[in-house]
Amino acid sequence: MTNLRSALHQFHGDVYRYLGASTLVGFSYFGFVAVLLNLYLLRLGYGTDFIGLVNGSTALAFAASSLPAGAIGSRFGMRRAVMGGMGFLAAGVMLVPVVALLPAGGTRDVAIITMRVLSGIGFSLYMVNAYPYLVVATDARDRPYAFALLAAIPPVAGFAGSIVSGALPGWIAGGMGLDSADPLPFGLILFVAGAILLPTPWIVARTRDLEPPKRRRNGNARRRTAREVRSAHGALFLVIFFLGITALLRMAGESAARSFFNVYLELDLGASTSRIGLLLAFGQLVAGPAALCAPALANRHGKMPVIVVTTATTAASLVVMALVPHWVAAGIGFTLVVGMRSVTQSVTSVVHMEIVPASRRGITSGVVSMSMGLGFSSMALGGGYLIPALGFPGLYLLAALLTALSALIFWQYFRVPQGEYRLATADEPAAAAPMQRS
C-alpha cells in the first residue's frame, strides 16, 4: 500500500482521467450490462443458443477488430482511438433496448447482434490502445500500479453497478404494475447504462496526445548480421504466439463463467434477479483488491509464477462450479474466477508491454486482444449450443480443462525468461527486470 500511495502521487493527470473513464465503464458495463443483458434476452423469449450468439458476436467483433484497432491507434493516435471506442461502446449499449422494440423476428435479431458487434468494436479500440498509452504515460517503477488500478477499478465500480442493477428491475416493475417476467424494466435500465458511458469520450479528450518513443539505435552497438536479425524476429514471433495462444485458452475458460453465469443461476438454480446481482457484485468486489495485490505478488514471487498459479486456480474454481450445483458454490467459484482473472490480467498486461520492444507494443496488444476475443467468443458461441447437450456442469468442466491447458503452456514456455526479459537489445532501452523476479 505504501508503494501504491507513492505511485498515486507520481501519476500524471492523464492516468487519472483514463482511470476515471474506466470507472464509468466498470459501473455501466461490468455492473448493469453484465447482470441484466442476458436476463433481458430471456424475457424477450430467446434461448441459450441466441444468448450465446449475442455474447459471442461481441467477443468475435472484439477479436476481428483488435489488429485494425492497433493500426488505427498508430495512424490517428492512441487517445483518439480510445475516444472513438468509448463512443461506440456507449452507442452499442444504449441502442440494444431501442432495436428490441422492433417486431419479433429476423430483423430484430440482426439488429440486436449488430449493436453488440458495435460494442465489441468499441471495446477493442479502447482496450488495444489504452495499455500502450499508459505505458507511455507512466515510468517503469509506477507502471505496475497503474496497470493494477486499471484492472481493479472496473470490477469495483462493477460491484456498485451490480448491486444497483440487481435491485432496480423489481423496484421499477413494482412501480409500473408489471411482474418480474416483463422485459420493459430491464430495457429501460440498459438504456440508462448506455447513457452513463456518454461522458467517457470527453474525459479521454482532456488527456495529452502521447505517442510511443521512436526506436533508437545505440551508436556503439555492433550491427547485427542478417542471420541474427532473422533469429531475433523468429524469437519475437514465438513470444507473441505463445502470449496469444495462452490468452485465448484462458479467456475461453473465463467466457464460460461470465457469459452464462446469470443464465445458469436463473434456469438451473432458480435464483432471483436480486440474488444474481448480489453474487455478481460480490465477485466484482473481490476482483478489485485482488488486482491491487498483483504488483506485490509479482515482486515477491515473479510474474511468471503468479500468472501460472492464478490461471490454475481459475481452472479449479470452474471445477467447483461444475460439480456443486448450489448457488453458494456457484457464487464462490465465480468469485474466484473473477478475482484470479483480475490478478492475471494486471500482471499479464505489464508482461505483454514489457516483453517486446517498444516498437512492437501496438502489434502485441492487438494480437493478444484478438486472441482473447477469439477465446471468449468461441466459448460464448459454442457454449450456447453445448449447454443443451452437456448441461452447465459439462460446459464448466470443458472450460476448466482449457484454462488448465493455458497455465501448462505458459509455464512450459515462459519458465525461463523470454523476449526483452531474456535480452535487452543494443538499440532498445531495457524494458524491465527479468521476468522471474521483477
C-alpha positions as CSV (number, residue, x, y, z in Angstrom):
1,M,0.0,0.0,0.0
2,T,2.9,2.3,0.7
3,N,4.2,1.8,-2.8
4,L,0.7,2.3,-4.3
5,R,0.3,5.6,-2.4
6,S,3.7,6.7,-3.7
7,A,2.8,5.8,-7.2
8,L,-0.5,7.7,-7.0
9,H,1.4,10.8,-6.1
10,Q,3.6,10.3,-9.2
11,F,0.8,9.7,-11.7
12,H,0.2,12.4,-14.3
13,G,-3.4,13.7,-14.6
14,D,-3.8,11.8,-17.9
15,V,-3.6,8.5,-15.9
16,Y,-6.3,9.7,-13.5
17,R,-8.5,10.6,-16.5
18,Y,-8.1,7.2,-18.0
19,L,-8.9,5.6,-14.7
20,G,-12.0,7.9,-14.3
21,A,-13.3,6.8,-17.7
22,S,-12.6,3.2,-16.8
23,T,-14.7,3.7,-13.6
24,L,-17.7,4.6,-15.7
25,V,-17.1,1.6,-18.0
26,G,-17.0,-0.7,-15.0
27,F,-20.1,0.8,-13.3
28,S,-22.1,0.6,-16.5
29,Y,-20.8,-2.4,-18.5
30,F,-19.5,-4.7,-15.8
31,G,-22.3,-3.8,-13.5
32,F,-25.6,-3.1,-15.3
33,V,-24.9,-4.9,-18.6
34,A,-23.3,-7.9,-17.1
35,V,-26.3,-8.5,-14.7
36,L,-29.2,-7.6,-16.9
37,L,-28.4,-8.2,-20.6
38,N,-28.9,-12.0,-20.6
39,L,-31.9,-11.8,-18.3
40,Y,-33.4,-9.2,-20.7
41,L,-32.9,-11.5,-23.6
42,L,-34.6,-14.4,-21.7
43,R,-37.6,-12.1,-21.1
44,L,-37.7,-11.3,-24.8
45,G,-38.2,-15.0,-25.4
46,Y,-34.7,-16.0,-26.5
47,G,-33.0,-19.2,-25.5
48,T,-29.4,-20.1,-24.6
49,D,-28.4,-20.5,-28.3
50,F,-29.3,-16.9,-29.2
51,I,-27.8,-15.6,-25.9
52,G,-24.6,-17.4,-26.8
53,L,-24.7,-15.9,-30.3
54,V,-25.1,-12.4,-28.9
55,N,-22.3,-12.7,-26.4
56,G,-20.1,-14.5,-28.9
57,S,-20.7,-11.8,-31.6
58,T,-19.5,-9.2,-29.2
59,A,-16.3,-11.1,-28.5
60,L,-15.8,-12.1,-32.1
61,A,-16.1,-8.4,-33.2
62,F,-13.6,-7.6,-30.5
63,A,-11.2,-10.2,-31.9
64,A,-11.7,-9.3,-35.5
65,S,-11.1,-5.6,-34.9
66,S,-8.2,-5.8,-32.5
67,L,-5.5,-5.7,-35.1
68,P,-7.2,-2.9,-37.1
69,A,-7.6,-1.1,-33.7
70,G,-3.9,-1.1,-33.2
71,A,-3.4,0.2,-36.7
72,I,-6.0,3.0,-36.1
73,G,-4.2,4.0,-32.9
74,S,-0.9,4.2,-34.8
75,R,-2.4,6.2,-37.6
76,F,-4.6,8.6,-35.8
77,G,-3.2,8.5,-32.2
78,M,-4.0,6.2,-29.3
79,R,-6.0,8.9,-27.5
80,R,-8.4,9.4,-30.5
81,A,-8.8,5.6,-30.9
82,V,-9.8,5.3,-27.3
83,M,-12.3,8.2,-27.6
84,G,-13.9,6.6,-30.6
85,G,-14.0,3.2,-28.9
86,M,-15.8,4.5,-25.9
87,G,-18.3,6.3,-28.1
88,F,-19.1,3.1,-30.0
89,L,-19.4,1.3,-26.7
90,A,-21.9,3.8,-25.4
91,A,-24.0,3.7,-28.6
92,G,-24.0,-0.1,-28.6
93,V,-25.3,-0.4,-25.1
94,M,-27.9,2.3,-25.4
95,L,-29.4,1.0,-28.7
96,V,-30.0,-2.6,-27.7
97,P,-33.3,-1.9,-25.9
98,V,-34.2,0.5,-28.7
99,V,-33.9,-2.0,-31.5
100,A,-35.5,-4.6,-29.3
101,L,-38.7,-2.6,-29.8
102,L,-38.9,-4.0,-33.3
103,P,-41.3,-6.8,-34.0
104,A,-40.0,-10.2,-33.1
105,G,-38.2,-11.9,-35.9
106,G,-35.1,-11.9,-38.0
107,T,-34.8,-8.1,-38.3
108,R,-34.8,-7.7,-34.6
109,D,-32.4,-10.5,-34.1
110,V,-29.9,-9.0,-36.6
111,A,-30.3,-5.5,-35.1
112,I,-29.5,-6.8,-31.5
113,I,-26.5,-8.6,-32.8
114,T,-25.4,-5.5,-34.7
115,M,-25.5,-3.4,-31.6
116,R,-23.4,-6.0,-29.7
117,V,-20.9,-6.1,-32.6
118,L,-20.6,-2.3,-32.3
119,S,-19.9,-2.7,-28.6
120,G,-17.2,-5.3,-29.4
121,I,-15.5,-2.9,-31.8
122,G,-15.7,-0.1,-29.3
123,F,-14.0,-2.3,-26.6
124,S,-11.2,-3.3,-29.0
125,L,-10.4,0.3,-29.8
126,Y,-10.5,1.1,-26.1
127,M,-8.5,-1.8,-24.7
128,V,-5.9,-2.2,-27.5
129,N,-4.9,1.4,-27.3
130,A,-5.3,2.1,-23.6
131,Y,-2.5,-0.2,-22.4
132,P,0.2,1.2,-24.8
133,Y,-0.9,4.7,-23.9
134,L,-0.5,4.0,-20.2
135,V,3.0,2.6,-20.9
136,V,4.0,6.0,-22.4
137,A,2.2,7.9,-19.7
138,T,4.0,6.1,-16.8
139,D,7.5,5.2,-15.9
140,A,8.8,1.7,-15.3
141,R,8.6,2.0,-11.5
142,D,5.0,3.2,-11.3
143,R,3.7,1.3,-14.3
144,P,2.7,-1.9,-12.5
145,Y,0.5,0.1,-10.1
146,A,-1.2,2.0,-13.0
147,F,-2.0,-1.4,-14.7
148,A,-3.2,-2.8,-11.4
149,L,-5.6,0.1,-10.9
150,L,-6.8,-0.3,-14.5
151,A,-7.6,-3.9,-13.7
152,A,-9.0,-3.1,-10.2
153,I,-11.2,-0.1,-10.8
154,P,-13.7,-1.5,-13.3
155,P,-14.7,-4.5,-11.1
156,V,-15.0,-2.4,-8.0
157,A,-17.2,0.0,-10.0
158,G,-19.0,-3.0,-11.4
159,F,-19.7,-4.1,-7.8
160,A,-21.7,-1.0,-7.2
161,G,-23.4,-1.3,-10.6
162,S,-24.3,-4.9,-10.0
163,I,-25.9,-4.1,-6.6
164,V,-28.0,-1.3,-8.1
165,S,-29.0,-3.1,-11.3
166,G,-30.0,-6.3,-9.4
167,A,-32.5,-4.3,-7.3
168,L,-33.8,-1.8,-9.9
169,P,-35.9,-4.2,-12.1
170,G,-38.0,-5.2,-9.1
171,W,-38.5,-1.6,-8.0
172,I,-39.4,-0.4,-11.5
173,A,-41.7,-3.3,-12.2
174,G,-43.5,-2.7,-8.9
175,G,-43.9,1.0,-9.6
176,M,-45.2,0.3,-13.1
177,G,-47.5,-2.5,-12.0
178,L,-45.6,-5.1,-14.0
179,D,-44.3,-8.6,-13.0
180,S,-40.7,-9.8,-12.9
181,A,-41.0,-11.5,-16.3
182,D,-41.7,-8.3,-18.2
183,P,-38.7,-7.1,-20.3
184,L,-39.6,-3.3,-20.1
185,P,-37.8,-2.5,-16.8
186,F,-34.7,-4.3,-18.0
187,G,-34.7,-2.4,-21.3
188,L,-35.1,0.9,-19.5
189,I,-32.1,0.2,-17.2
190,L,-29.9,-0.9,-20.1
191,F,-30.7,2.4,-21.9
192,V,-29.6,4.3,-18.8
193,A,-26.4,2.1,-18.7
194,G,-25.5,3.4,-22.1
195,A,-26.2,6.9,-21.1
196,I,-23.7,6.6,-18.2
197,L,-21.0,5.9,-20.8
198,L,-21.6,9.1,-22.8
199,P,-19.1,11.3,-20.9
200,T,-16.2,8.9,-21.3
201,P,-15.0,10.2,-24.8
202,W,-15.0,13.7,-23.3
203,I,-12.9,12.6,-20.3
204,V,-10.3,11.0,-22.6
205,A,-10.3,14.0,-24.9
206,R,-8.8,16.0,-22.0
207,T,-5.6,13.9,-21.9
208,R,-2.4,14.6,-23.8
209,D,-1.9,13.1,-27.2
210,L,1.1,10.9,-26.3
211,E,2.9,8.6,-28.7
212,P,5.4,5.7,-28.2
213,P,9.1,6.6,-28.2
214,K,10.8,6.1,-31.5
215,R,13.2,3.2,-31.9
216,R,16.7,4.5,-31.1
217,R,19.9,2.8,-32.2
218,N,22.9,2.8,-29.9
219,G,25.8,4.1,-32.0
220,N,28.3,1.9,-30.1
221,A,26.3,-1.2,-30.7
222,R,27.6,-3.8,-33.2
223,R,25.5,-4.1,-36.3
224,R,23.7,-7.4,-36.3
225,T,24.0,-9.8,-39.2
226,A,21.1,-10.8,-41.3
227,R,21.1,-14.2,-39.6
228,E,20.9,-12.6,-36.2
229,V,18.1,-10.3,-37.3
230,R,16.1,-13.3,-38.6
231,S,16.7,-15.1,-35.4
232,A,15.5,-12.2,-33.4
233,H,12.4,-11.8,-35.5
234,G,11.7,-15.6,-35.1
235,A,12.1,-15.3,-31.3
236,L,9.8,-12.3,-31.2
237,F,7.2,-14.2,-33.3
238,L,7.3,-17.1,-30.8
239,V,6.9,-14.8,-27.8
240,I,3.8,-13.1,-29.3
241,F,2.4,-16.5,-30.5
242,F,2.6,-18.1,-27.0
243,L,1.2,-14.9,-25.4
244,G,-1.7,-15.1,-27.8
245,I,-2.4,-18.9,-27.5
246,T,-2.3,-18.8,-23.7
247,A,-4.6,-15.8,-23.6
248,L,-7.0,-17.5,-26.0
249,L,-7.3,-20.6,-23.8
250,R,-7.5,-18.6,-20.6
251,M,-10.3,-16.4,-21.9
252,A,-12.3,-19.4,-23.2
253,G,-12.5,-20.6,-19.6
254,E,-13.5,-17.2,-18.3
255,S,-16.1,-16.8,-21.0
256,A,-18.0,-19.9,-19.8
257,A,-18.2,-18.4,-16.3
258,R,-19.1,-14.8,-17.4
259,S,-21.3,-15.5,-20.5
260,F,-23.8,-17.9,-18.8
261,F,-23.4,-17.4,-15.1
262,N,-26.7,-15.4,-14.6
263,V,-28.5,-17.8,-17.0
264,Y,-27.2,-20.8,-15.0
265,L,-28.4,-19.2,-11.7
266,E,-31.9,-18.5,-13.1
267,L,-32.6,-21.6,-15.1
268,D,-30.8,-24.3,-13.2
269,L,-30.6,-23.0,-9.6
270,G,-33.8,-20.8,-9.6
271,A,-32.0,-17.7,-8.2
272,S,-33.9,-14.3,-8.2
273,T,-32.6,-11.3,-10.1
274,S,-31.6,-9.6,-6.8
275,R,-29.6,-12.6,-5.7
276,I,-27.9,-12.8,-9.1
277,G,-27.0,-9.2,-8.8
278,L,-25.5,-9.7,-5.3
279,L,-23.4,-12.7,-6.4
280,L,-22.1,-10.9,-9.5
281,A,-21.5,-7.8,-7.3
282,F,-19.5,-9.8,-4.7
283,G,-17.3,-11.3,-7.4
284,Q,-16.6,-7.8,-8.7
285,L,-15.8,-6.6,-5.2
286,V,-13.2,-9.2,-4.6
287,A,-11.6,-8.6,-8.0
288,G,-10.6,-5.0,-7.2
289,P,-8.5,-5.7,-4.1
290,A,-7.1,-8.8,-5.7
291,A,-5.8,-6.7,-8.6
292,L,-4.2,-4.2,-6.3
293,C,-2.3,-7.1,-4.7
294,A,-0.9,-8.1,-8.1
295,P,2.3,-5.9,-8.1
296,A,3.3,-7.1,-4.6
297,L,2.8,-10.7,-5.6
298,A,4.8,-10.2,-8.8
299,N,7.6,-8.5,-6.9
300,R,7.8,-11.3,-4.3
301,H,7.3,-14.4,-6.5
302,G,7.9,-13.2,-10.0
303,K,5.5,-12.5,-12.8
304,M,5.5,-16.0,-14.4
305,P,4.7,-18.0,-11.3
306,V,1.9,-15.6,-10.4
307,I,0.3,-15.9,-13.9
308,V,0.6,-19.7,-13.8
309,V,-0.8,-20.1,-10.3
310,T,-3.7,-17.7,-10.8
311,T,-4.6,-19.4,-14.1
312,A,-4.5,-22.8,-12.5
313,T,-6.7,-21.6,-9.6
314,T,-9.2,-20.3,-12.1
315,A,-9.4,-23.8,-13.6
316,A,-10.0,-25.3,-10.1
317,S,-12.8,-22.7,-9.5
318,L,-14.6,-23.7,-12.7
319,V,-14.5,-27.3,-11.4
320,V,-16.2,-26.2,-8.2
321,M,-18.9,-24.5,-10.3
322,A,-19.4,-27.7,-12.3
323,L,-19.5,-30.3,-9.5
324,V,-21.5,-28.5,-6.8
325,P,-25.0,-27.5,-8.1
326,H,-25.8,-24.9,-5.4
327,W,-25.9,-21.1,-5.7
328,V,-23.4,-20.7,-2.8
329,A,-20.8,-22.9,-4.6
330,A,-21.6,-21.2,-7.9
331,G,-21.0,-17.8,-6.2
332,I,-17.8,-18.9,-4.6
333,G,-16.5,-20.4,-7.9
334,F,-17.5,-17.3,-9.9
335,T,-15.9,-15.0,-7.3
336,L,-12.6,-16.9,-7.5
337,V,-12.7,-16.9,-11.3
338,V,-13.2,-13.1,-11.4
339,G,-10.7,-12.5,-8.6
340,M,-8.0,-14.6,-10.1
341,R,-8.6,-13.1,-13.5
342,S,-8.0,-9.6,-12.2
343,V,-4.6,-10.6,-10.8
344,T,-3.7,-12.4,-14.0
345,Q,-4.8,-9.5,-16.2
346,S,-2.9,-7.0,-14.1
347,V,0.3,-9.0,-14.4
348,T,0.0,-10.2,-18.0
349,S,-0.8,-6.7,-19.2
350,V,2.5,-5.5,-17.9
351,V,4.3,-8.5,-19.4
352,H,2.7,-8.0,-22.8
353,M,4.1,-4.5,-23.0
354,E,7.5,-5.1,-21.4
355,I,8.4,-8.4,-23.1
356,V,8.6,-6.9,-26.6
357,P,10.5,-3.9,-27.9
358,A,8.7,-0.6,-27.7
359,S,8.1,-0.5,-31.5
360,R,6.2,-3.8,-31.2
361,R,3.9,-3.0,-28.4
362,G,1.0,-2.0,-30.6
363,I,1.0,-5.2,-32.7
364,T,1.5,-7.3,-29.5
365,S,-1.5,-5.6,-27.8
366,G,-3.6,-6.2,-31.0
367,V,-2.6,-9.9,-31.3
368,V,-3.2,-10.6,-27.6
369,S,-6.5,-8.7,-27.6
370,M,-7.6,-10.6,-30.8
371,S,-6.7,-13.9,-29.1
372,M,-8.7,-13.0,-26.0
373,G,-11.6,-12.1,-28.1
374,L,-11.4,-15.3,-30.1
375,G,-11.2,-17.3,-26.9
376,F,-14.2,-15.6,-25.3
377,S,-16.3,-15.7,-28.5
378,S,-15.6,-19.4,-29.2
379,M,-16.9,-20.4,-25.8
380,A,-19.8,-18.0,-25.8
381,L,-20.9,-19.1,-29.3
382,G,-20.2,-22.8,-28.7
383,G,-21.5,-22.8,-25.2
384,G,-25.0,-21.8,-26.2
385,Y,-25.2,-25.0,-28.3
386,L,-23.2,-27.2,-25.8
387,I,-25.4,-26.5,-22.9
388,P,-28.4,-28.5,-24.2
389,A,-26.1,-31.5,-24.7
390,L,-23.7,-31.2,-21.8
391,G,-25.6,-29.1,-19.3
392,F,-23.9,-26.2,-17.5
393,P,-21.7,-28.6,-15.5
394,G,-20.3,-30.1,-18.6
395,L,-19.6,-26.7,-20.1
396,Y,-17.7,-25.6,-16.9
397,L,-15.6,-28.8,-16.9
398,L,-14.6,-28.1,-20.5
399,A,-13.7,-24.6,-19.6
400,A,-11.6,-25.8,-16.6
401,L,-9.7,-28.1,-19.0
402,L,-8.9,-25.3,-21.4
403,T,-7.8,-23.0,-18.6
404,A,-5.5,-25.6,-17.1
405,L,-4.0,-26.1,-20.5
406,S,-3.3,-22.4,-20.7
407,A,-1.4,-22.5,-17.4
408,L,0.6,-25.5,-18.5
409,I,1.6,-24.0,-21.9
410,F,2.5,-20.7,-20.2
411,W,4.6,-22.4,-17.6
412,Q,6.3,-24.6,-20.2
413,Y,7.4,-21.8,-22.5
414,F,7.9,-18.8,-20.1
415,R,9.5,-20.7,-17.2
416,V,12.8,-19.2,-18.4
417,P,12.9,-15.5,-19.4
418,Q,12.0,-14.8,-23.0
419,G,11.8,-11.7,-25.2
420,E,13.1,-8.5,-23.7
421,Y,13.3,-10.2,-20.3
422,R,16.0,-12.5,-21.8
423,L,18.0,-10.0,-23.8
424,A,17.7,-6.2,-23.9
425,T,18.9,-5.5,-27.5
426,A,21.6,-2.9,-28.0
427,D,19.3,-0.5,-29.8
428,E,16.4,-0.7,-27.3
429,P,16.2,0.7,-23.8
430,A,15.8,-2.0,-21.2
431,A,12.1,-2.6,-20.6
432,A,12.2,-4.2,-17.2
433,A,14.0,-6.5,-14.9
434,P,13.9,-10.3,-15.7
435,M,10.6,-11.9,-15.7
436,Q,11.2,-14.3,-12.9
437,R,11.8,-11.5,-10.3
438,S,10.5,-8.0,-11.1
